[in-house]
Amino acid sequence: MVRLLSGCFIRHGCLPAIAAAVFLLSFPTQGSAQTYLNATGLPTFGTPYPIENGYLNLANGNPHLEFDLGTFPQRGRRSLSVKLVYDGRIWQVVNGAWQPTNVANSQGGWRLVTTADPGAVTESLSTSTCNPGQVINTWQAFIWTDPIGTQRVFPITTMQNQCTGANTSSGDAYAQDSSGFHMYVTNFTSATVFAKDGTQVYPTVQDSNGNFFSIDANGNTVDTLNRTPVTKTVNGNTTFYDVLNSQGSTSRYTVTTTTVSANTSFGQTGVTEYSGSFTVVQSIGLPDGTSYSFTYDSGSTPGFYGLLASMTLRTGGLVTYTWTKFSDGYGNINRWLKTQKKVRNLDFQSQHRYHLRARHYRMSAAGLGHQTQRRPSLVYLHAEQWRVGCQDKVL
């Protein structure tokens, strides 16, 4: 029996808090807790809560922002979409030290994502000696990470036994999250992944009719109609994306980058803090002359993490973000989004607050007695206020 302590700070419905609490009860081990903590994109377990230009994953406090560059119809059912994407869960522990590398191949959490990207497959390798000079290699925990960073785990194990020659070189399984993705492994580590509609999504994207995407010599995507929908050029700290438009020409998006400084203060026992700098997106210029601009939590003294601090909207409004260091019930520490505050023009204000609290769940099982464990619980407040003449209205 699991009993949740009562209490909710929001008058109109407690569903977000309940969803987060139910999710947290699903992790029996520390290893799985670490997986949820580092998850980006939109995991199957995630509970997306709408925020400006994206959503917050209530399950782990990670904000995910998207900025569309274009969507292009293709042969078959699969269209090509192109986005600039930001995930705030950039920090992870690597070899006993904090590093801003949890979002692979990114600039401080920023990267260009297309539906033609195959993502990446990783697996864990363990080696044991069976005879002098001979080993047993075992590969397992195959993980496919999709283009936006969502991870799918496949329970496949392959093995190479140099002593007996009794090898298991292939295997297949469905993803453990019931998403319908199916992975086939040959030659111990060569993986192919299919979506439930028959589309191959890794190592290349190809639908069941044989329509496929390719990459040109400059790294740009060539679509199923043999077009190059987005052309990328780089000049110093400026990247230009020329996107095909309906007039038969291109529209230019301009991305400017800058460098931020980080000097972490996680305070996790046995883990070395990070001190250094990395590249982030400073602004995104749109074809109509408007732009988004961004500032970050940057500084050279302890307590700066290089995370998103504010976003100026193309309409002139301002969104600010604050973060908090939060330790879950397993002792894993990371930065969770604490508040988002939005001001649009001078006559509209919207405020989203995300409060982290520690709740205690009393758990009992036959023969095990009673145990009380501290686990994180999220409580979310949402208030909007705007001014119409002399009247203030609050939802």
Secondary structure, DSSP 8 states (H G I E B T S, - for coil): -EEE----S-SS--HHHHHHHHHHTT--SHHHHHHHHH--S--TT--EEEETTEEEETTTTEEEEEEEEEEE--SSS--EEEEEEEES---EEETTEEES-SSTT-BTTEEEEETT---EEEEEEEEEEEETTEEEEEEEEEEEE-TTS-EEEE---EEEETTT---B--EEEE-TTSS--EEEEETTTEEEEE-TTS-EEESS-B-TTS-B-EE-TTS-EE-TTS---EEEEEETTEEEEEEE-TTSSEEEEEEEEEEEEEE-----TT-B--EEEEEEEEEEE-TTS-EEEEEE---SSTTB---EEEEE-TTS-EEEEEEEEEE-TTS-EEEEEEEEEEEETTTEEEEEEEEEEEEEEEEEETTTEEEEEEEEEEEEEEEEEEEETTEEEE-
